[in-house]
Amino acid sequence: MKDFDKLCKEFEKMDVLSYTAYLTEKAATVLPALQAAAENGVDGSAIFFSFIMGAIASDGKLAEEEFAIISPLLKAFYNRDVTYEECKNVFNQYKKEIKKLPVVADQMVDILGLFSDELKNDIVIICLMICAIDGKVSLKEKKWIKQLMA
């Protein structure tokens, strides 16, 4: 993957249309691959959702911009529209588990190890883009993403 800090800056400055198109393209590749690789009754979209929620929870905040980007993913995951308030409630429940984030990161790295380098990079890029949507990738978010890249 290119220089991490440079990539962060690139995504922080990306315009909304380019951002949405690029994120949609990546998600369209990643989600079917996760569905195909899902084992032991684990839904590929649930794996993907865990990565997304980890990226959002890594800085302890749910920005409205993050919600706007993930709302189509939430709709696909829950098979219905999800409001910002509902998402905040789910996020707050997940946030309580924030102390376990290093363990979750280790589990996610193990999951990433099952996939091709290209798919791993795409998942990491999606997580990074989610972190960058509010215009700044915080130090906590960078730490989370770097754990996934390990």
NULUMZA-774046 format. One record per residue: x, y, z of N, C-alpha, C, CB in turn; residue in three letters; residue number from 0. Coordinates in Angstrom, 2 decimals. Glycine has a CB too. Example, Ala and Ser with C-alpha at 12.3 -4.5 7.8 and 13.67 -1.06 7.14 Angstrom:
2
<lotor <13.19,-5.69,7.80>,<12.30,-4.50,7.80>,<13.20,-3.30,7.80>,<11.31,-4.47,9.05>,'ala',0>
<lotor <12.85,-2.25,7.08>,<13.67,-1.06,7.14>,<12.90,0.03,7.87>,<14.08,-0.60,5.72>,'ser',1>
***
This chain:
150
<lotor <0.86,-1.17,0.00>,<0.00,0.00,0.00>,<0.90,1.23,0.00>,<-0.97,0.00,1.23>,'met',0>
<lotor <0.47,2.29,-0.72>,<1.31,3.48,-0.76>,<1.50,4.07,0.63>,<0.70,4.53,-1.70>,'lys',1>
<lotor <2.38,5.06,0.67>,<2.67,5.73,1.93>,<1.37,6.04,2.68>,<3.46,7.03,1.68>,'asp',2>
<lotor <1.27,5.54,3.88>,<0.03,5.60,4.66>,<-0.42,7.04,4.91>,<0.22,4.89,5.97>,'phe',3>
<lotor <0.49,7.89,5.39>,<0.10,9.27,5.69>,<-0.33,10.02,4.44>,<1.27,10.01,6.36>,'asp',4>
<lotor <0.33,9.73,3.33>,<-0.04,10.37,2.06>,<-1.46,9.94,1.65>,<0.98,10.01,0.94>,'lys',5>
<lotor <-1.74,8.66,1.83>,<-3.07,8.13,1.51>,<-4.14,8.77,2.41>,<-3.08,6.60,1.67>,'leu',6>
<lotor <-3.82,8.94,3.69>,<-4.75,9.61,4.61>,<-5.08,11.01,4.11>,<-4.16,9.68,6.04>,'cys',7>
<lotor <-4.06,11.77,3.76>,<-4.26,13.14,3.27>,<-5.09,13.15,1.99>,<-2.89,13.82,3.01>,'lys',8>
<lotor <-4.80,12.19,1.11>,<-5.54,12.09,-0.15>,<-7.04,11.91,0.11>,<-5.00,10.91,-1.00>,'glu',9>
<lotor <-7.38,11.00,1.02>,<-8.79,10.73,1.32>,<-9.43,11.88,2.09>,<-8.92,9.44,2.11>,'phe',10>
<lotor <-8.66,12.55,2.95>,<-9.19,13.69,3.70>,<-9.61,14.83,2.77>,<-8.16,14.19,4.71>,'glu',11>
<lotor <-8.91,14.97,1.65>,<-9.16,16.07,0.71>,<-10.08,15.71,-0.45>,<-7.85,16.57,0.17>,'lys',12>
<lotor <-10.47,14.45,-0.55>,<-11.26,13.99,-1.69>,<-12.65,14.64,-1.70>,<-11.39,12.47,-1.67>,'met',13>
<lotor <-13.11,15.04,-2.89>,<-14.46,15.62,-2.99>,<-15.50,14.51,-2.85>,<-14.63,16.36,-4.35>,'asp',14>
<lotor <-16.70,14.92,-2.47>,<-17.77,13.97,-2.13>,<-18.11,13.02,-3.28>,<-19.01,14.72,-1.71>,'val',15>
<lotor <-18.23,13.54,-4.49>,<-18.59,12.67,-5.63>,<-17.52,11.62,-5.89>,<-18.81,13.51,-6.89>,'leu',16>
<lotor <-16.27,12.03,-5.90>,<-15.17,11.08,-6.12>,<-15.12,10.07,-4.98>,<-13.82,11.81,-6.24>,'ser',17>
<lotor <-15.28,10.57,-3.77>,<-15.25,9.73,-2.58>,<-16.33,8.65,-2.66>,<-15.44,10.59,-1.32>,'tyr',18>
<lotor <-17.55,9.08,-2.95>,<-18.68,8.15,-3.02>,<-18.48,7.11,-4.12>,<-19.98,8.91,-3.25>,'thr',19>
<lotor <-18.03,7.55,-5.28>,<-17.80,6.63,-6.40>,<-16.72,5.61,-6.05>,<-17.41,7.41,-7.67>,'ala',20>
<lotor <-15.63,6.07,-5.47>,<-14.51,5.18,-5.14>,<-14.91,4.19,-4.04>,<-13.28,5.99,-4.69>,'tyr',21>
<lotor <-15.60,4.69,-3.01>,<-16.03,3.82,-1.93>,<-17.04,2.79,-2.42>,<-16.64,4.65,-0.79>,'leu',22>
<lotor <-17.96,3.20,-3.27>,<-18.95,2.28,-3.84>,<-18.27,1.20,-4.66>,<-19.96,3.04,-4.70>,'thr',23>
<lotor <-17.28,1.60,-5.45>,<-16.52,0.64,-6.26>,<-15.82,-0.39,-5.38>,<-15.49,1.37,-7.15>,'glu',24>
<lotor <-15.17,0.08,-4.33>,<-14.45,-0.83,-3.43>,<-15.43,-1.76,-2.71>,<-13.63,-0.03,-2.39>,'lys',25>
<lotor <-16.53,-1.21,-2.20>,<-17.51,-2.02,-1.49>,<-18.13,-3.07,-2.40>,<-18.61,-1.13,-0.89>,'ala',26>
<lotor <-18.33,-2.73,-3.67>,<-18.91,-3.67,-4.64>,<-17.97,-4.85,-4.89>,<-19.22,-2.96,-5.96>,'ala',27>
<lotor <-16.70,-4.66,-4.67>,<-15.72,-5.74,-4.82>,<-15.61,-6.56,-3.53>,<-14.35,-5.17,-5.20>,'thr',28>
<lotor <-15.55,-5.85,-2.41>,<-15.28,-6.49,-1.13>,<-16.45,-7.33,-0.63>,<-14.93,-5.45,-0.10>,'val',29>
<lotor <-17.65,-6.78,-0.65>,<-18.79,-7.48,-0.06>,<-19.06,-8.84,-0.71>,<-20.02,-6.62,-0.18>,'leu',30>
<lotor <-19.09,-8.95,-2.04>,<-19.29,-10.28,-2.63>,<-18.16,-11.26,-2.30>,<-19.42,-10.15,-4.14>,'pro',31>
<lotor <-16.93,-10.74,-2.23>,<-15.80,-11.61,-1.89>,<-15.92,-12.12,-0.46>,<-14.46,-10.86,-2.07>,'ala',32>
<lotor <-16.36,-11.27,0.44>,<-16.57,-11.70,1.83>,<-17.72,-12.69,1.92>,<-16.84,-10.50,2.74>,'leu',33>
<lotor <-18.78,-12.45,1.15>,<-19.92,-13.39,1.13>,<-19.46,-14.76,0.64>,<-21.05,-12.85,0.22>,'gln',34>
<lotor <-18.65,-14.77,-0.41>,<-18.18,-16.03,-0.98>,<-17.25,-16.77,-0.03>,<-17.47,-15.78,-2.31>,'ala',35>
<lotor <-16.48,-16.02,0.75>,<-15.50,-16.63,1.63>,<-16.04,-16.95,3.02>,<-14.31,-15.73,1.77>,'ala',36>
<lotor <-17.25,-16.50,3.31>,<-17.81,-16.70,4.64>,<-17.93,-18.19,4.94>,<-19.19,-16.02,4.76>,'ala',37>
<lotor <-17.52,-18.54,6.16>,<-17.56,-19.94,6.58>,<-18.27,-20.05,7.92>,<-16.13,-20.52,6.67>,'glu',38>
<lotor <-18.56,-21.26,8.31>,<-19.14,-21.56,9.61>,<-20.41,-20.75,9.90>,<-18.13,-21.29,10.69>,'asn',39>
<lotor <-21.19,-20.50,8.87>,<-22.44,-19.78,9.05>,<-22.30,-18.30,9.31>,<-23.18,-20.39,10.16>,'gly',40>
<lotor <-21.07,-17.78,9.21>,<-20.86,-16.35,9.42>,<-21.16,-15.63,8.12>,<-19.40,-16.05,9.89>,'val',41>
<lotor <-22.00,-14.63,8.20>,<-22.40,-13.85,7.05>,<-21.28,-12.89,6.66>,<-23.71,-13.07,7.33>,'asp',42>
<lotor <-20.93,-12.86,5.39>,<-19.88,-11.97,4.90>,<-20.19,-10.52,5.17>,<-19.66,-12.18,3.43>,'gly',43>
<lotor <-21.47,-10.14,5.08>,<-21.83,-8.75,5.36>,<-21.64,-8.43,6.84>,<-23.29,-8.47,4.94>,'ser',44>
<lotor <-21.79,-9.42,7.72>,<-21.54,-9.20,9.14>,<-20.06,-8.95,9.40>,<-22.02,-10.42,9.97>,'ala',45>
<lotor <-19.20,-9.67,8.68>,<-17.75,-9.45,8.79>,<-17.43,-8.03,8.33>,<-16.95,-10.49,7.95>,'ile',46>
<lotor <-17.97,-7.66,7.19>,<-17.74,-6.33,6.63>,<-18.24,-5.25,7.59>,<-18.43,-6.19,5.25>,'phe',47>
<lotor <-19.43,-5.46,8.14>,<-20.02,-4.52,9.09>,<-19.12,-4.35,10.31>,<-21.41,-4.99,9.52>,'phe',48>
<lotor <-18.51,-5.43,10.77>,<-17.60,-5.35,11.92>,<-16.40,-4.47,11.62>,<-17.14,-6.74,12.33>,'ser',49>
<lotor <-15.85,-4.61,10.42>,<-14.73,-3.75,10.03>,<-15.15,-2.29,10.00>,<-14.18,-4.18,8.65>,'phe',50>
<lotor <-16.31,-2.02,9.43>,<-16.81,-0.64,9.32>,<-17.05,-0.05,10.71>,<-18.11,-0.60,8.48>,'ile',51>
<lotor <-17.72,-0.79,11.57>,<-17.98,-0.29,12.92>,<-16.68,-0.10,13.70>,<-18.91,-1.24,13.68>,'met',52>
<lotor <-15.71,-0.97,13.48>,<-14.40,-0.79,14.11>,<-13.74,0.49,13.67>,<-13.50,-1.96,13.80>,'gly',53>
<lotor <-13.85,0.79,12.37>,<-13.26,2.03,11.84>,<-13.94,3.24,12.45>,<-13.37,2.07,10.30>,'ala',54>
<lotor <-15.25,3.20,12.57>,<-15.99,4.33,13.13>,<-15.72,4.47,14.62>,<-17.50,4.16,12.88>,'ile',55>
<lotor <-15.71,3.36,15.33>,<-15.54,3.40,16.79>,<-14.12,3.73,17.21>,<-15.95,2.09,17.39>,'ala',56>
<lotor <-13.17,3.60,16.31>,<-11.77,3.78,16.68>,<-11.47,5.15,17.26>,<-10.89,3.54,15.49>,'ser',57>
<lotor <-12.21,6.19,16.86>,<-11.99,7.51,17.45>,<-13.06,7.87,18.48>,<-11.95,8.58,16.35>,'asp',58>
<lotor <-13.99,6.96,18.72>,<-15.01,7.17,19.74>,<-16.14,8.11,19.35>,<-14.36,7.69,20.94>,'gly',59>
<lotor <-16.24,8.47,18.07>,<-17.27,9.41,17.62>,<-17.98,8.86,16.39>,<-16.66,10.80,17.31>,'lys',60>
<lotor <-19.24,9.20,16.25>,<-19.99,8.89,15.04>,<-20.37,10.20,14.38>,<-21.27,8.01,15.35>,'leu',61>
<lotor <-19.63,10.59,13.37>,<-19.92,11.83,12.65>,<-21.10,11.60,11.71>,<-18.67,12.33,11.85>,'ala',62>
<lotor <-21.88,12.65,11.49>,<-23.01,12.53,10.56>,<-22.53,12.16,9.16>,<-23.82,13.84,10.52>,'glu',63>
<lotor <-21.33,12.63,8.80>,<-20.76,12.27,7.49>,<-20.50,10.77,7.41>,<-19.46,13.05,7.24>,'glu',64>
<lotor <-20.02,10.19,8.52>,<-19.79,8.75,8.54>,<-21.11,8.01,8.37>,<-19.10,8.33,9.86>,'glu',65>
<lotor <-22.14,8.48,9.07>,<-23.45,7.85,8.95>,<-23.97,7.92,7.52>,<-24.45,8.50,9.90>,'phe',66>
<lotor <-23.82,9.07,6.89>,<-24.31,9.24,5.51>,<-23.66,8.24,4.57>,<-24.04,10.67,5.02>,'ala',67>
<lotor <-22.39,7.97,4.79>,<-21.67,7.03,3.93>,<-22.06,5.59,4.23>,<-20.16,7.20,4.09>,'ile',68>
<lotor <-22.23,5.27,5.51>,<-22.51,3.87,5.85>,<-23.99,3.52,5.80>,<-21.98,3.56,7.22>,'ile',69>
<lotor <-24.88,4.50,5.67>,<-26.31,4.18,5.70>,<-26.72,3.17,4.63>,<-27.12,5.45,5.52>,'ser',70>
<lotor <-26.18,3.21,3.39>,<-26.54,2.14,2.44>,<-26.05,0.76,2.89>,<-25.95,2.46,1.06>,'pro',71>
<lotor <-24.89,0.73,3.56>,<-24.39,-0.54,4.08>,<-25.29,-1.05,5.20>,<-22.94,-0.38,4.59>,'leu',72>
<lotor <-25.74,-0.12,6.04>,<-26.65,-0.50,7.12>,<-27.97,-1.02,6.57>,<-26.91,0.69,8.05>,'leu',73>
<lotor <-28.45,-0.37,5.52>,<-29.70,-0.82,4.90>,<-29.53,-2.24,4.36>,<-30.13,0.14,3.75>,'lys',74>
<lotor <-28.40,-2.51,3.72>,<-28.13,-3.85,3.20>,<-27.99,-4.87,4.33>,<-26.86,-3.85,2.33>,'ala',75>
<lotor <-27.35,-4.46,5.41>,<-27.12,-5.35,6.55>,<-28.42,-5.69,7.28>,<-26.13,-4.72,7.52>,'phe',76>
<lotor <-29.26,-4.67,7.51>,<-30.49,-4.85,8.27>,<-31.73,-5.07,7.40>,<-30.71,-3.67,9.16>,'tyr',77>
<lotor <-31.58,-4.96,6.09>,<-32.69,-5.09,5.15>,<-33.80,-4.06,5.39>,<-33.28,-6.49,5.24>,'asn',78>
<lotor <-33.40,-2.88,5.85>,<-34.35,-1.78,6.05>,<-33.54,-0.49,6.25>,<-35.29,-2.05,7.28>,'arg',79>
<lotor <-34.23,0.64,6.13>,<-33.58,1.92,6.41>,<-33.28,2.02,7.90>,<-34.47,3.11,5.95>,'asp',80>
<lotor <-32.13,2.59,8.21>,<-31.72,2.79,9.60>,<-31.54,4.29,9.80>,<-30.41,1.99,9.94>,'val',81>
<lotor <-32.15,4.82,10.86>,<-32.02,6.25,11.13>,<-30.69,6.55,11.81>,<-33.20,6.75,12.01>,'thr',82>
<lotor <-30.32,7.83,11.77>,<-29.10,8.27,12.45>,<-29.18,7.95,13.94>,<-28.88,9.78,12.23>,'tyr',83>
<lotor <-30.34,8.16,14.55>,<-30.51,7.89,15.99>,<-30.32,6.40,16.29>,<-31.90,8.35,16.46>,'glu',84>
<lotor <-30.90,5.54,15.46>,<-30.73,4.09,15.65>,<-29.25,3.72,15.52>,<-31.56,3.30,14.62>,'glu',85>
<lotor <-28.61,4.32,14.53>,<-27.19,4.03,14.32>,<-26.37,4.50,15.52>,<-26.69,4.71,13.03>,'cys',86>
<lotor <-26.70,5.67,16.06>,<-26.00,6.16,17.25>,<-26.17,5.19,18.41>,<-26.50,7.56,17.64>,'lys',87>
<lotor <-27.38,4.63,18.57>,<-27.61,3.66,19.64>,<-26.75,2.42,19.47>,<-29.09,3.27,19.68>,'asn',88>
<lotor <-26.70,1.89,18.24>,<-25.85,0.73,17.95>,<-24.39,1.09,18.19>,<-26.06,0.23,16.50>,'val',89>
<lotor <-24.01,2.27,17.71>,<-22.64,2.73,17.87>,<-22.28,2.84,19.35>,<-22.44,4.08,17.17>,'phe',90>
<lotor <-23.19,3.41,20.15>,<-22.92,3.57,21.58>,<-22.77,2.22,22.27>,<-24.03,4.37,22.24>,'asn',91>
<lotor <-23.53,1.22,21.83>,<-23.37,-0.13,22.37>,<-22.00,-0.68,21.98>,<-24.49,-1.06,21.87>,'gln',92>
<lotor <-21.62,-0.46,20.72>,<-20.33,-0.94,20.24>,<-19.20,-0.18,20.94>,<-20.22,-0.78,18.70>,'tyr',93>
<lotor <-19.42,1.09,21.18>,<-18.41,1.95,21.79>,<-18.04,1.45,23.19>,<-18.92,3.40,21.88>,'lys',94>
<lotor <-19.01,0.85,23.88>,<-18.74,0.29,25.21>,<-17.69,-0.80,25.14>,<-20.03,-0.25,25.83>,'lys',95>
<lotor <-17.57,-1.40,23.97>,<-16.59,-2.46,23.76>,<-15.24,-1.91,23.30>,<-17.11,-3.47,22.75>,'glu',96>
<lotor <-15.11,-0.58,23.27>,<-13.93,0.06,22.70>,<-12.64,-0.40,23.40>,<-14.06,1.58,22.80>,'ile',97>
<lotor <-12.73,-0.73,24.67>,<-11.55,-1.19,25.40>,<-11.05,-2.52,24.84>,<-11.85,-1.33,26.89>,'lys',98>
<lotor <-11.93,-3.23,24.17>,<-11.56,-4.51,23.58>,<-11.07,-4.35,22.15>,<-12.75,-5.46,23.61>,'lys',99>
<lotor <-10.96,-3.11,21.66>,<-10.59,-2.86,20.27>,<-9.28,-3.54,19.86>,<-10.48,-1.38,20.03>,'leu',100>
<lotor <-8.23,-3.54,20.71>,<-7.01,-4.26,20.30>,<-7.25,-5.75,20.05>,<-5.94,-4.09,21.35>,'pro',101>
<lotor <-8.11,-6.37,20.87>,<-8.43,-7.79,20.67>,<-9.23,-7.96,19.38>,<-9.23,-8.35,21.88>,'val',102>
<lotor <-10.19,-7.06,19.16>,<-10.98,-7.10,17.94>,<-10.07,-6.92,16.73>,<-12.08,-6.02,17.96>,'val',103>
<lotor <-9.11,-6.01,16.84>,<-8.17,-5.78,15.74>,<-7.39,-7.05,15.44>,<-7.21,-4.63,16.07>,'ala',104>
<lotor <-6.95,-7.75,16.49>,<-6.23,-9.01,16.29>,<-7.10,-10.02,15.56>,<-5.76,-9.58,17.63>,'asp',105>
<lotor <-8.36,-10.12,15.95>,<-9.28,-11.04,15.29>,<-9.49,-10.64,13.83>,<-10.63,-11.09,16.03>,'gln',106>
<lotor <-9.59,-9.35,13.59>,<-9.80,-8.87,12.23>,<-8.57,-9.11,11.37>,<-10.16,-7.39,12.23>,'met',107>
<lotor <-7.39,-8.97,11.95>,<-6.15,-9.27,11.22>,<-6.13,-10.75,10.85>,<-4.90,-8.90,12.07>,'val',108>
<lotor <-6.58,-11.60,11.78>,<-6.67,-13.04,11.48>,<-7.62,-13.29,10.31>,<-7.13,-13.83,12.72>,'asp',109>
<lotor <-8.76,-12.60,10.32>,<-9.73,-12.74,9.23>,<-9.11,-12.26,7.92>,<-11.02,-11.96,9.53>,'ile',110>
<lotor <-8.43,-11.11,7.97>,<-7.79,-10.57,6.76>,<-6.77,-11.55,6.19>,<-7.11,-9.24,7.07>,'leu',111>
<lotor <-6.13,-12.33,7.06>,<-5.14,-13.30,6.62>,<-5.73,-14.38,5.72>,<-4.50,-13.94,7.80>,'gly',112>
<lotor <-7.04,-14.52,5.73>,<-7.70,-15.53,4.89>,<-7.87,-15.07,3.45>,<-9.05,-15.87,5.48>,'leu',113>
<lotor <-7.67,-13.78,3.19>,<-7.98,-13.22,1.89>,<-6.73,-12.84,1.10>,<-8.86,-12.01,2.06>,'phe',114>
<lotor <-6.93,-12.61,-0.17>,<-5.83,-12.18,-1.04>,<-5.34,-10.80,-0.61>,<-6.29,-12.14,-2.53>,'ser',115>
<lotor <-4.10,-10.48,-0.99>,<-3.55,-9.17,-0.66>,<-4.41,-8.05,-1.22>,<-2.11,-9.04,-1.19>,'asp',116>
<lotor <-4.93,-8.24,-2.42>,<-5.76,-7.21,-3.05>,<-7.03,-6.96,-2.23>,<-6.13,-7.63,-4.48>,'glu',117>
<lotor <-7.68,-8.04,-1.79>,<-8.90,-7.89,-1.00>,<-8.58,-7.26,0.36>,<-9.59,-9.26,-0.81>,'leu',118>
<lotor <-7.47,-7.67,0.98>,<-7.06,-7.06,2.25>,<-6.87,-5.56,2.09>,<-5.75,-7.71,2.76>,'lys',119>
<lotor <-6.16,-5.18,1.03>,<-5.93,-3.75,0.78>,<-7.24,-3.01,0.58>,<-5.03,-3.56,-0.45>,'asn',120>
<lotor <-8.17,-3.62,-0.15>,<-9.47,-2.97,-0.38>,<-10.23,-2.77,0.93>,<-10.31,-3.80,-1.35>,'asp',121>
<lotor <-10.20,-3.76,1.81>,<-10.88,-3.65,3.11>,<-10.24,-2.53,3.94>,<-10.82,-4.99,3.88>,'ile',122>
<lotor <-8.92,-2.50,3.97>,<-8.21,-1.45,4.72>,<-8.52,-0.08,4.13>,<-6.69,-1.71,4.70>,'val',123>
<lotor <-8.56,0.03,2.82>,<-8.87,1.31,2.17>,<-10.29,1.76,2.52>,<-8.71,1.20,0.63>,'ile',124>
<lotor <-11.24,0.84,2.50>,<-12.61,1.20,2.88>,<-12.65,1.72,4.31>,<-13.56,-0.02,2.72>,'ile',125>
<lotor <-11.98,1.03,5.22>,<-11.95,1.48,6.62>,<-11.30,2.85,6.72>,<-11.18,0.46,7.49>,'cys',126>
<lotor <-10.22,3.06,5.99>,<-9.54,4.35,6.00>,<-10.45,5.45,5.44>,<-8.24,4.28,5.19>,'leu',127>
<lotor <-11.17,5.14,4.38>,<-12.08,6.13,3.80>,<-13.20,6.49,4.77>,<-12.68,5.59,2.49>,'met',128>
<lotor <-13.71,5.52,5.50>,<-14.74,5.80,6.50>,<-14.18,6.75,7.56>,<-15.24,4.48,7.16>,'ile',129>
<lotor <-12.94,6.51,7.97>,<-12.30,7.38,8.96>,<-12.07,8.79,8.42>,<-10.98,6.78,9.41>,'cys',130>
<lotor <-11.83,8.91,7.12>,<-11.47,10.20,6.52>,<-12.68,11.05,6.12>,<-10.62,9.97,5.31>,'ala',131>
<lotor <-13.88,10.50,6.16>,<-15.05,11.21,5.63>,<-15.31,12.54,6.32>,<-16.26,10.34,5.76>,'ile',132>
<lotor <-14.94,12.65,7.59>,<-15.16,13.92,8.29>,<-14.03,14.92,8.06>,<-15.33,13.67,9.77>,'asp',133>
<lotor <-13.12,14.59,7.13>,<-12.05,15.52,6.75>,<-10.77,15.37,7.54>,<-12.53,16.90,6.89>,'gly',134>
<lotor <-10.74,14.45,8.49>,<-9.54,14.27,9.30>,<-9.47,12.83,9.80>,<-9.51,15.25,10.49>,'lys',135>
<lotor <-8.33,12.18,9.55>,<-8.09,10.86,10.12>,<-7.32,11.10,11.42>,<-7.28,9.90,9.12>,'val',136>
<lotor <-7.98,10.85,12.54>,<-7.38,11.12,13.85>,<-6.25,10.13,14.13>,<-8.44,11.04,14.97>,'ser',137>
<lotor <-5.46,10.43,15.15>,<-4.37,9.53,15.54>,<-4.93,8.17,15.98>,<-3.54,10.14,16.68>,'leu',138>
<lotor <-6.06,8.17,16.69>,<-6.68,6.91,17.11>,<-7.12,6.10,15.90>,<-7.88,7.18,18.04>,'lys',139>
<lotor <-7.68,6.77,14.90>,<-8.11,6.08,13.68>,<-6.91,5.52,12.93>,<-8.92,7.03,12.77>,'glu',140>
<lotor <-5.84,6.31,12.85>,<-4.62,5.83,12.18>,<-4.07,4.59,12.87>,<-3.55,6.94,12.15>,'lys',141>
<lotor <-4.08,4.63,14.20>,<-3.59,3.47,14.97>,<-4.43,2.23,14.65>,<-3.62,3.77,16.49>,'lys',142>
<lotor <-5.75,2.39,14.60>,<-6.66,1.28,14.29>,<-6.35,0.70,12.91>,<-8.13,1.75,14.35>,'trp',143>
<lotor <-6.23,1.58,11.91>,<-5.97,1.13,10.54>,<-4.62,0.44,10.46>,<-6.02,2.32,9.56>,'ile',144>
<lotor <-3.61,0.99,11.11>,<-2.27,0.38,11.08>,<-2.29,-1.00,11.71>,<-1.26,1.28,11.82>,'lys',145>
<lotor <-3.13,-1.21,12.73>,<-3.26,-2.55,13.31>,<-3.80,-3.53,12.28>,<-4.17,-2.52,14.55>,'gln',146>
<lotor <-4.74,-3.08,11.48>,<-5.31,-3.95,10.45>,<-4.28,-4.29,9.38>,<-6.53,-3.30,9.81>,'leu',147>
<lotor <-3.34,-3.38,9.17>,<-2.33,-3.58,8.12>,<-1.19,-4.48,8.58>,<-1.77,-2.23,7.69>,'met',148>
<lotor <-1.13,-4.77,9.88>,<-0.02,-5.55,10.44>,<0.00,-6.97,9.92>,<-0.09,-5.58,11.95>,'ala',149>
***
